Amino acid sequence: MVLQTIPNDESTSQAETNASSSLVEVIETVIASLDSGQTAMVNRSEEGHLWKFKYGTVEVFVQLTGLSEEDTLMVWAAVLKLPAKDEPKLMRQLLEKNWSDTLEARFSIMNNEVVVVTNRSIADLSPSELSRAITIVATIADESDEPLIAEFGT
């Protein structure tokens, strides 16, 4: 993983800089522990940070929209391209899984793909919550993609 320093803009307080640096460090530590193939990449811009890494058979994305308390963390991984076979059955199955199997994550549709996603504000986000969010999405996506493709892939 390529590590870059975050520019310290003068309008950012030292406490905000330390907290945001800590979040970035935790994200990179979690990704390093999950990314067995050492495929992780990061893009840093004014819009925030975006990481991508391979976990099992899926690519997982982790995005921080910024570093203030109003910004968000989003973690997602695609598990099935749409259109799919028997979409009514697929949608029912995904809704049932959202109720029983996905913990803080959920199945959703983004850019004509079924994804596993979680998101929340970074206000009061603890390192353990951050680690859990990334791990849950990666694990559920990796366990779900092959069965979903086998049953509903075109």
N, CA and C atoms as an extended XYZ file, in Angstrom:
462
Properties=species:S:1:pos:R:3:atomname:S:1:resname:S:1:resid:I:1 pbc="F F F"
N         0.847       -1.168        0.000 N   MET     1
C         0.000        0.000        0.000 CA  MET     1
C         0.888        1.224        0.000 C   MET     1
N         0.574        2.184       -0.832 N   VAL     2
C         1.327        3.414       -0.892 CA  VAL     2
C         0.814        4.348        0.180 C   VAL     2
N         1.693        4.783        1.053 N   LEU     3
C         1.299        5.697        2.109 CA  LEU     3
C         1.768        7.094        1.758 C   LEU     3
N         0.859        8.046        1.900 N   GLN     4
C         1.199        9.434        1.650 CA  GLN     4
C         0.797       10.242        2.865 C   GLN     4
N         1.482       11.333        3.116 N   THR     5
C         1.087       12.185        4.230 CA  THR     5
C        -0.082       13.046        3.803 C   THR     5
N        -0.927       13.347        4.765 N   ILE     6
C        -2.088       14.188        4.504 CA  ILE     6
C        -1.657       15.634        4.706 C   ILE     6
N        -1.894       16.501        3.714 N   PRO     7
C        -1.498       17.891        3.887 CA  PRO     7
C        -2.227       18.501        5.079 C   PRO     7
N        -1.510       19.254        5.891 N   ASN     8
C        -2.109       19.895        7.055 CA  ASN     8
C        -2.492       21.318        6.699 C   ASN     8
N        -3.737       21.504        6.389 N   ASP     9
C        -4.274       22.801        6.040 CA  ASP     9
C        -4.422       23.605        7.338 C   ASP     9
N        -4.095       24.894        7.303 N   GLU    10
C        -4.063       25.706        8.517 CA  GLU    10
C        -5.421       25.832        9.173 C   GLU    10
N        -6.518       25.626        8.451 N   SER    11
C        -7.846       25.726        9.045 CA  SER    11
C        -8.216       24.450        9.813 C   SER    11
N        -7.408       23.426        9.711 N   THR    12
C        -7.655       22.171       10.398 CA  THR    12
C        -6.944       22.205       11.742 C   THR    12
N        -7.692       21.929       12.814 N   SER    13
C        -7.075       21.942       14.138 CA  SER    13
C        -6.166       20.732       14.309 C   SER    13
N        -5.250       20.814       15.259 N   GLN    14
C        -4.333       19.693       15.521 CA  GLN    14
C        -5.124       18.464       15.958 C   GLN    14
N        -6.178       18.647       16.766 N   ALA    15
C        -6.991       17.511       17.214 CA  ALA    15
C        -7.665       16.825       16.036 C   ALA    15
N        -8.213       17.635       15.086 N   GLU    16
C        -8.846       17.049       13.899 CA  GLU    16
C        -7.823       16.310       13.059 C   GLU    16
N        -6.630       16.874       12.929 N   THR    17
C        -5.573       16.231       12.152 CA  THR    17
C        -5.182       14.911       12.785 C   THR    17
N        -5.008       14.879       14.114 N   ASN    18
C        -4.652       13.637       14.805 CA  ASN    18
C        -5.749       12.598       14.667 C   ASN    18
N        -7.010       13.012       14.839 N   ALA    19
C        -8.132       12.072       14.737 CA  ALA    19
C        -8.237       11.515       13.317 C   ALA    19
N        -8.106       12.390       12.319 N   SER    20
C        -8.224       11.917       10.945 CA  SER    20
C        -7.044       11.042       10.567 C   SER    20
N        -5.839       11.404       11.022 N   SER    21
C        -4.672       10.563       10.755 CA  SER    21
C        -4.859        9.205       11.390 C   SER    21
N        -5.456        9.183       12.563 N   SER    22
C        -5.711        7.925       13.248 CA  SER    22
C        -6.687        7.059       12.451 C   SER    22
N        -7.753        7.662       11.919 N   LEU    23
C        -8.713        6.911       11.099 CA  LEU    23
C        -8.031        6.330        9.872 C   LEU    23
N        -7.233        7.127        9.211 N   VAL    24
C        -6.521        6.666        8.023 CA  VAL    24
C        -5.585        5.520        8.391 C   VAL    24
N        -4.866        5.647        9.494 N   GLU    25
C        -3.957        4.581        9.940 CA  GLU    25
C        -4.717        3.298       10.238 C   GLU    25
N        -5.872        3.418       10.912 N   VAL    26
C        -6.670        2.228       11.232 CA  VAL    26
C        -7.160        1.571        9.948 C   VAL    26
N        -7.667        2.365        9.014 N   ILE    27
C        -8.140        1.812        7.739 CA  ILE    27
C        -7.007        1.066        7.048 C   ILE    27
N        -5.844        1.670        6.980 N   GLU    28
C        -4.728        1.034        6.282 CA  GLU    28
C        -4.244       -0.224        7.006 C   GLU    28
N        -4.323       -0.226        8.334 N   THR    29
C        -3.952       -1.422        9.102 CA  THR    29
C        -4.939       -2.551        8.846 C   THR    29
N        -6.233       -2.241        8.862 N   VAL    30
C        -7.268       -3.255        8.616 CA  VAL    30
C        -7.129       -3.810        7.200 C   VAL    30
N        -6.965       -2.923        6.234 N   ILE    31
C        -6.818       -3.374        4.850 CA  ILE    31
C        -5.587       -4.257        4.713 C   ILE    31
N        -4.479       -3.862        5.317 N   ALA    32
C        -3.254       -4.672        5.238 CA  ALA    32
C        -3.472       -6.059        5.826 C   ALA    32
N        -4.299       -6.157        6.871 N   SER    33
C        -4.544       -7.463        7.489 CA  SER    33
C        -5.472       -8.335        6.652 C   SER    33
N        -6.351       -7.732        5.865 N   LEU    34
C        -7.307       -8.488        5.044 CA  LEU    34
C        -6.791       -8.758        3.634 C   LEU    34
N        -5.914       -7.933        3.141 N   ASP    35
C        -5.459       -7.983        1.755 CA  ASP    35
C        -4.319       -8.982        1.599 C   ASP    35
N        -4.669      -10.260        1.461 N   SER    36
C        -3.646      -11.306        1.393 CA  SER    36
C        -2.793      -11.225        0.130 C   SER    36
N        -3.338      -10.676       -0.940 N   GLY    37
C        -2.586      -10.595       -2.187 CA  GLY    37
C        -1.790       -9.316       -2.350 C   GLY    37
N        -1.775       -8.483       -1.333 N   GLN    38
C        -1.081       -7.196       -1.367 CA  GLN    38
C        -1.453       -6.398       -2.613 C   GLN    38
N        -2.764       -6.266       -2.845 N   THR    39
C        -3.271       -5.563       -4.016 CA  THR    39
C        -3.765       -4.162       -3.692 C   THR    39
N        -3.686       -3.745       -2.446 N   ALA    40
C        -4.297       -2.496       -2.006 CA  ALA    40
C        -3.734       -1.287       -2.739 C   ALA    40
N        -4.653       -0.394       -3.073 N   MET    41
C        -4.294        0.887       -3.691 CA  MET    41
C        -5.085        1.967       -2.984 C   MET    41
N        -4.550        3.171       -2.978 N   VAL    42
C        -5.246        4.290       -2.359 CA  VAL    42
C        -5.164        5.503       -3.271 C   VAL    42
N        -6.257        6.268       -3.295 N   ASN    43
C        -6.305        7.526       -4.023 CA  ASN    43
C        -6.696        8.605       -3.023 C   ASN    43
N        -5.838        9.601       -2.881 N   ARG    44
C        -6.125       10.718       -1.990 CA  ARG    44
C        -6.361       11.958       -2.839 C   ARG    44
N        -7.453       12.670       -2.532 N   SER    45
C        -7.762       13.888       -3.265 CA  SER    45
C        -8.493       14.836       -2.327 C   SER    45
N        -8.884       15.982       -2.865 N   GLU    46
C        -9.655       16.937       -2.064 CA  GLU    46
C       -11.004       16.359       -1.658 C   GLU    46
N       -11.495       15.387       -2.421 N   GLU    47
C       -12.790       14.763       -2.107 CA  GLU    47
C       -12.673       13.689       -1.032 C   GLU    47
N       -11.460       13.383       -0.591 N   GLY    48
C       -11.291       12.384        0.458 CA  GLY    48
C       -10.302       11.309        0.058 C   GLY    48
N       -10.493       10.127        0.639 N   HIS    49
C        -9.610        8.989        0.409 CA  HIS    49
C       -10.441        7.834       -0.128 C   HIS    49
N        -9.870        7.085       -1.062 N   LEU    50
C       -10.531        5.900       -1.595 CA  LEU    50
C        -9.496        4.784       -1.695 C   LEU    50
N        -9.763        3.693       -0.980 N   TRP    51
C        -8.899        2.517       -1.018 CA  TRP    51
C        -9.615        1.410       -1.779 C   TRP    51
N        -8.833        0.545       -2.418 N   LYS    52
C        -9.371       -0.635       -3.092 CA  LYS    52
C        -8.418       -1.777       -2.788 C   LYS    52
N        -9.014       -2.935       -2.425 N   PHE    53
C        -8.184       -4.115       -2.200 CA  PHE    53
C        -8.979       -5.361       -2.514 C   PHE    53
N        -8.280       -6.437       -2.714 N   LYS    54
C        -8.894       -7.733       -3.040 CA  LYS    54
C        -9.011       -8.548       -1.759 C   LYS    54
N       -10.212       -9.088       -1.533 N   TYR    55
C       -10.436       -9.989       -0.409 CA  TYR    55
C       -11.117      -11.230       -0.969 C   TYR    55
N       -10.425      -12.332       -0.983 N   GLY    56
C       -10.985      -13.540       -1.588 CA  GLY    56
C       -11.262      -13.296       -3.055 C   GLY    56
N       -12.541      -13.418       -3.437 N   THR    57
C       -12.916      -13.262       -4.841 CA  THR    57
C       -13.539      -11.894       -5.153 C   THR    57
N       -13.528      -10.957       -4.200 N   VAL    58
C       -14.166       -9.647       -4.427 CA  VAL    58
C       -13.168       -8.506       -4.271 C   VAL    58
N       -13.492       -7.381       -4.909 N   GLU    59
C       -12.761       -6.142       -4.690 CA  GLU    59
C       -13.565       -5.313       -3.714 C   GLU    59
N       -12.896       -4.851       -2.673 N   VAL    60
C       -13.550       -4.070       -1.626 CA  VAL    60
C       -13.065       -2.629       -1.744 C   VAL    60
N       -14.001       -1.689       -1.606 N   PHE    61
C       -13.688       -0.266       -1.654 CA  PHE    61
C       -13.995        0.352       -0.293 C   PHE    61
N       -13.117        1.223        0.161 N   VAL    62
C       -13.302        1.945        1.421 CA  VAL    62
C       -13.120        3.416        1.089 C   VAL    62
N       -14.136        4.226        1.415 N   GLN    63
C       -14.069        5.641        1.078 CA  GLN    63
C       -14.326        6.500        2.308 C   GLN    63
N       -13.451        7.462        2.530 N   LEU    64
C       -13.687        8.543        3.488 CA  LEU    64
C       -13.959        9.775        2.644 C   LEU    64
N       -15.134       10.399        2.817 N   THR    65
C       -15.459       11.557        1.986 CA  THR    65
C       -14.701       12.799        2.424 C   THR    65
N       -14.131       12.761        3.579 N   GLY    66
C       -13.364       13.875        4.120 CA  GLY    66
C       -12.948       13.498        5.521 C   GLY    66
N       -12.473       14.478        6.258 N   LEU    67
C       -11.938       14.169        7.576 CA  LEU    67
C       -12.601       14.948        8.705 C   LEU    67
N       -13.725       15.611        8.417 N   SER    68
C       -14.457       16.302        9.475 CA  SER    68
C       -15.549       15.385       10.015 C   SER    68
N       -16.114       15.726       11.146 N   GLU    69
C       -17.141       14.874       11.756 CA  GLU    69
C       -18.380       14.711       10.890 C   GLU    69
N       -18.616       15.638        9.969 N   GLU    70
C       -19.781       15.544        9.084 CA  GLU    70
C       -19.544       14.606        7.905 C   GLU    70
N       -18.311       14.228        7.676 N   ASP    71
C       -17.993       13.358        6.549 CA  ASP    71
C       -18.359       11.911        6.861 C   ASP    71
N       -18.300       11.064        5.835 N   THR    72
C       -18.756        9.684        6.004 CA  THR    72
C       -17.704        8.662        5.591 C   THR    72
N       -17.880        7.491        6.157 N   LEU    73
C       -17.140        6.297        5.775 CA  LEU    73
C       -18.115        5.431        5.001 C   LEU    73
N       -17.719        4.958        3.834 N   MET    74
C       -18.528        3.997        3.100 CA  MET    74
C       -17.619        2.852        2.669 C   MET    74
N       -18.115        1.627        2.863 N   VAL    75
C       -17.395        0.423        2.462 CA  VAL    75
C       -18.343       -0.382        1.588 C   VAL    75
N       -17.863       -0.824        0.411 N   TRP    76
C       -18.731       -1.614       -0.465 CA  TRP    76
C       -17.918       -2.582       -1.300 C   TRP    76
N       -18.621       -3.616       -1.779 N   ALA    77
C       -18.026       -4.610       -2.670 CA  ALA    77
C       -19.130       -5.164       -3.566 C   ALA    77
N       -18.869       -5.231       -4.857 N   ALA    78
C       -19.839       -5.778       -5.814 CA  ALA    78
C       -19.831       -7.299       -5.747 C   ALA    78
N       -21.048       -7.885       -5.844 N   VAL    79
C       -21.158       -9.345       -5.788 CA  VAL    79
C       -21.866       -9.958       -6.997 C   VAL    79
N       -22.586       -9.155       -7.792 N   LEU    80
C       -23.319       -9.703       -8.933 CA  LEU    80
C       -23.662       -8.585       -9.906 C   LEU    80
N       -23.366       -8.792      -11.184 N   LYS    81
C       -23.731       -7.825      -12.218 CA  LYS    81
C       -25.200       -8.022      -12.580 C   LYS    81
N       -25.876       -6.922      -12.888 N   LEU    82
C       -27.263       -6.947      -13.341 CA  LEU    82
C       -27.291       -6.597      -14.822 C   LEU    82
N       -28.271       -7.063      -15.588 N   PRO    83
C       -29.419       -7.852      -15.167 CA  PRO    83
C       -29.016       -9.280      -14.794 C   PRO    83
N       -29.908       -9.914      -14.026 N   ALA    84
C       -29.670      -11.275      -13.558 CA  ALA    84
C       -30.857      -12.151      -13.927 C   ALA    84
N       -30.654      -13.460      -13.816 N   LYS    85
C       -31.757      -14.401      -14.012 CA  LYS    85
C       -32.693      -14.302      -12.807 C   LYS    85
N       -33.992      -14.411      -13.053 N   ASP    86
C       -35.011      -14.469      -12.005 CA  ASP    86
C       -34.818      -13.361      -10.958 C   ASP    86
N       -34.837      -12.113      -11.435 N   GLU    87
C       -34.602      -10.985      -10.537 CA  GLU    87
C       -35.609      -10.880       -9.391 C   GLU    87
N       -36.903      -11.213       -9.596 N   PRO    88
C       -37.806      -11.163       -8.432 CA  PRO    88
C       -37.341      -12.104       -7.308 C   PRO    88
N       -36.918      -13.300       -7.653 N   LYS    89
C       -36.417      -14.233       -6.645 CA  LYS    89
C       -35.137      -13.697       -6.000 C   LYS    89
N       -34.250      -13.133       -6.822 N   LEU    90
C       -33.012      -12.545       -6.316 CA  LEU    90
C       -33.316      -11.432       -5.316 C   LEU    90
N       -34.206      -10.516       -5.681 N   MET    91
C       -34.518       -9.387       -4.801 CA  MET    91
C       -35.123       -9.860       -3.481 C   MET    91
N       -35.999      -10.840       -3.547 N   ARG    92
C       -36.588      -11.374       -2.316 CA  ARG    92
C       -35.498      -11.991       -1.436 C   ARG    92
N       -34.608      -12.758       -2.047 N   GLN    93
C       -33.537      -13.398       -1.295 CA  GLN    93
C       -32.632      -12.345       -0.633 C   GLN    93
N       -32.310      -11.285       -1.369 N   LEU    94
C       -31.450      -10.235       -0.819 CA  LEU    94
C       -32.140       -9.486        0.321 C   LEU    94
N       -33.434       -9.207        0.168 N   LEU    95
C       -34.168       -8.540        1.248 CA  LEU    95
C       -34.222       -9.417        2.501 C   LEU    95
N       -34.418      -10.705        2.303 N   GLU    96
C       -34.420      -11.614        3.456 CA  GLU    96
C       -33.047      -11.647        4.117 C   GLU    96
N       -31.980      -11.654        3.316 N   LYS    97
C       -30.622      -11.624        3.876 CA  LYS    97
C       -30.369      -10.306        4.614 C   LYS    97
N       -30.898       -9.194        4.081 N   ASN    98
C       -30.744       -7.910        4.774 CA  ASN    98
C       -31.323       -7.967        6.182 C   ASN    98
N       -32.383       -8.718        6.346 N   TRP    99
C       -33.013       -8.850        7.653 CA  TRP    99
C       -32.213       -9.763        8.582 C   TRP    99
N       -31.686      -10.854        8.029 N   SER   100
C       -31.150      -11.895        8.906 CA  SER   100
C       -29.639      -12.079        8.894 C   SER   100
N       -28.947      -11.670        7.831 N   ASP   101
C       -27.556      -12.099        7.662 CA  ASP   101
C       -26.499      -11.004        7.552 C   ASP   101
N       -26.885       -9.755        7.424 N   THR   102
C       -25.892       -8.756        7.020 CA  THR   102
C       -25.371       -7.853        8.137 C   THR   102
N       -25.839       -8.039        9.366 N   LEU   103
C       -25.375       -7.225       10.488 CA  LEU   103
C       -25.532       -5.740       10.161 C   LEU   103
N       -24.462       -4.944       10.254 N   GLU   104
C       -24.576       -3.510        9.971 CA  GLU   104
C       -24.516       -3.187        8.482 C   GLU   104
N       -24.226       -4.156        7.651 N   ALA   105
C       -24.161       -3.954        6.197 CA  ALA   105
C       -25.525       -4.279        5.590 C   ALA   105
N       -25.614       -4.136        4.285 N   ARG   106
C       -26.851       -4.477        3.570 CA  ARG   106
C       -26.521       -4.699        2.104 C   ARG   106
N       -27.405       -5.441        1.436 N   PHE   107
C       -27.309       -5.578       -0.007 CA  PHE   107
C       -28.020       -4.383       -0.619 C   PHE   107
N       -27.480       -3.906       -1.722 N   SER   108
C       -28.048       -2.762       -2.411 CA  SER   108
C       -27.697       -2.876       -3.900 C   SER   108
N       -28.197       -1.940       -4.692 N   ILE   109
C       -27.864       -1.894       -6.115 CA  ILE   109
C       -27.166       -0.573       -6.390 C   ILE   109
N       -26.015       -0.667       -7.063 N   MET   110
C       -25.258        0.522       -7.455 CA  MET   110
C       -24.651        0.252       -8.832 C   MET   110
N       -24.880        1.157       -9.760 N   ASN   111
C       -24.304        1.039      -11.103 CA  ASN   111
C       -24.549       -0.337      -11.730 C   ASN   111
N       -25.791       -0.801      -11.672 N   ASN   112
C       -26.176       -2.093      -12.247 CA  ASN   112
C       -25.398       -3.271      -11.679 C   ASN   112
N       -25.075       -3.193      -10.397 N   GLU   113
C       -24.449       -4.305       -9.696 CA  GLU   113
C       -25.080       -4.427       -8.310 C   GLU   113
N       -25.223       -5.665       -7.859 N   VAL   114
C       -25.610       -5.896       -6.470 CA  VAL   114
C       -24.334       -5.741       -5.653 C   VAL   114
N       -24.406       -4.935       -4.617 N   VAL   115
C       -23.256       -4.693       -3.759 CA  VAL   115
C       -23.626       -4.960       -2.308 C   VAL   115
N       -22.612       -5.230       -1.514 N   VAL   116
C       -22.746       -5.235       -0.058 CA  VAL   116
C       -22.158       -3.910        0.383 C   VAL   116
N       -22.867       -3.171        1.222 N   VAL   117
C       -22.434       -1.816        1.583 CA  VAL   117
C       -22.750       -1.507        3.041 C   VAL   117
N       -21.928       -0.670        3.621 N   THR   118
C       -22.223       -0.056        4.906 CA  THR   118
C       -21.696        1.359        4.850 C   THR   118
N       -22.351        2.270        5.540 N   ASN   119
C       -21.850        3.635        5.630 CA  ASN   119
C       -22.332        4.285        6.917 C   ASN   119
N       -21.557        5.254        7.370 N   ARG   120
C       -21.927        6.014        8.559 CA  ARG   120
C       -21.072        7.258        8.641 C   ARG   120
N       -21.509        8.185        9.465 N   SER   121
C       -20.745        9.392        9.742 CA  SER   121
C       -19.465        9.000       10.476 C   SER   121
N       -18.397        9.770       10.286 N   ILE   122
C       -17.167        9.442       11.004 CA  ILE   122
C       -17.134       10.069       12.396 C   ILE   122
N       -18.167       10.846       12.743 N   ALA   123
C       -18.236       11.409       14.091 CA  ALA   123
C       -18.252       10.269       15.107 C   ALA   123
N       -17.346       10.308       16.058 N   ASP   124
C       -17.258        9.303       17.126 CA  ASP   124
C       -17.037        7.881       16.610 C   ASP   124
N       -16.452        7.731       15.460 N   LEU   125
C       -16.170        6.409       14.898 CA  LEU   125
C       -14.942        5.831       15.588 C   LEU   125
N       -15.121        4.727       16.269 N   SER   126
C       -14.003        4.112       16.988 CA  SER   126
C       -13.222        3.193       16.056 C   SER   126
N       -11.963        2.921       16.380 N   PRO   127
C       -11.182        1.984       15.564 CA  PRO   127
C       -11.845        0.613       15.444 C   PRO   127
N       -12.477        0.133       16.508 N   SER   128
C       -13.117       -1.185       16.427 CA  SER   128
C       -14.333       -1.153       15.498 C   SER   128
N       -15.110       -0.067       15.502 N   GLU   129
C       -16.245        0.056       14.579 CA  GLU   129
C       -15.760        0.122       13.132 C   GLU   129
N       -14.684        0.842       12.926 N   LEU   130
C       -14.097        0.967       11.602 CA  LEU   130
C       -13.625       -0.388       11.091 C   LEU   130
N       -12.914       -1.109       11.921 N   SER   131
C       -12.429       -2.438       11.561 CA  SER   131
C       -13.594       -3.377       11.278 C   SER   131
N       -14.605       -3.336       12.127 N   ARG   132
C       -15.772       -4.198       11.963 CA  ARG   132
C       -16.491       -3.909       10.646 C   ARG   132
N       -16.656       -2.641       10.301 N   ALA   133
C       -17.357       -2.275        9.063 CA  ALA   133
C       -16.648       -2.848        7.838 C   ALA   133
N       -15.343       -2.677        7.783 N   ILE   134
C       -14.580       -3.177        6.636 CA  ILE   134
C       -14.620       -4.703        6.589 C   ILE   134
N       -14.443       -5.331        7.740 N   THR   135
C       -14.414       -6.793        7.810 CA  THR   135
C       -15.763       -7.400        7.452 C   THR   135
N       -16.845       -6.812        7.948 N   ILE   136
C       -18.187       -7.336        7.652 CA  ILE   136
C       -18.471       -7.281        6.157 C   ILE   136
N       -18.219       -6.139        5.526 N   VAL   137
C       -18.499       -6.019        4.092 CA  VAL   137
C       -17.644       -7.003        3.302 C   VAL   137
N       -16.354       -7.060        3.598 N   ALA   138
C       -15.460       -7.962        2.864 CA  ALA   138
C       -15.897       -9.413        3.018 C   ALA   138
N       -16.216       -9.817        4.225 N   THR   139
C       -16.582      -11.208        4.498 CA  THR   139
C       -17.910      -11.581        3.849 C   THR   139
N       -18.931      -10.752        4.041 N   ILE   140
C       -20.250      -11.060        3.460 CA  ILE   140
C       -20.165      -11.084        1.932 C   ILE   140
N       -19.454      -10.128        1.352 N   ALA   141
C       -19.331      -10.091       -0.108 CA  ALA   141
C       -18.601      -11.331       -0.618 C   ALA   141
N       -17.506      -11.698        0.036 N   ASP   142
C       -16.737      -12.861       -0.415 CA  ASP   142
C       -17.531      -14.155       -0.268 C   ASP   142
N       -18.340      -14.259        0.778 N   GLU   143
C       -19.159      -15.463        0.972 CA  GLU   143
C       -20.372      -15.501        0.048 C   GLU   143
N       -20.806      -14.338       -0.454 N   SER   144
C       -22.049      -14.259       -1.229 CA  SER   144
C       -21.865      -14.263       -2.733 C   SER   144
N       -20.740      -13.771       -3.223 N   ASP   145
C       -20.628      -13.557       -4.671 CA  ASP   145
C       -20.741      -14.839       -5.482 C   ASP   145
N       -19.999      -15.860       -5.145 N   GLU   146
C       -20.027      -17.095       -5.953 CA  GLU   146
C       -21.390      -17.781       -5.930 C   GLU   146
N       -22.055      -17.948       -4.770 N   PRO   147
C       -23.403      -18.535       -4.796 CA  PRO   147
C       -24.398      -17.707       -5.580 C   PRO   147
N       -24.333      -16.375       -5.463 N   LEU   148
C       -25.263      -15.521       -6.214 CA  LEU   148
C       -25.004      -15.603       -7.715 C   LEU   148
N       -23.745      -15.607       -8.109 N   ILE   149
C       -23.416      -15.731       -9.536 CA  ILE   149
C       -23.858      -17.086      -10.074 C   ILE   149
N       -23.651      -18.142       -9.284 N   ALA   150
C       -24.055      -19.481       -9.710 CA  ALA   150
C       -25.561      -19.582       -9.918 C   ALA   150
N       -26.326      -18.960       -9.029 N   GLU   151
C       -27.788      -19.079       -9.115 CA  GLU   151
C       -28.404      -18.042      -10.044 C   GLU   151
N       -27.892      -16.807      -10.052 N   PHE   152
C       -28.579      -15.726      -10.751 CA  PHE   152
C       -27.770      -15.087      -11.878 C   PHE   152
N       -26.507      -15.456      -12.043 N   GLY   153
C       -25.677      -14.856      -13.092 CA  GLY   153
C       -26.180      -15.204      -14.474 C   GLY   153
N       -25.950      -14.287      -15.418 N   THR   154
C       -26.422      -14.522      -16.783 CA  THR   154
C       -25.314      -15.037      -17.681 C   THR   154
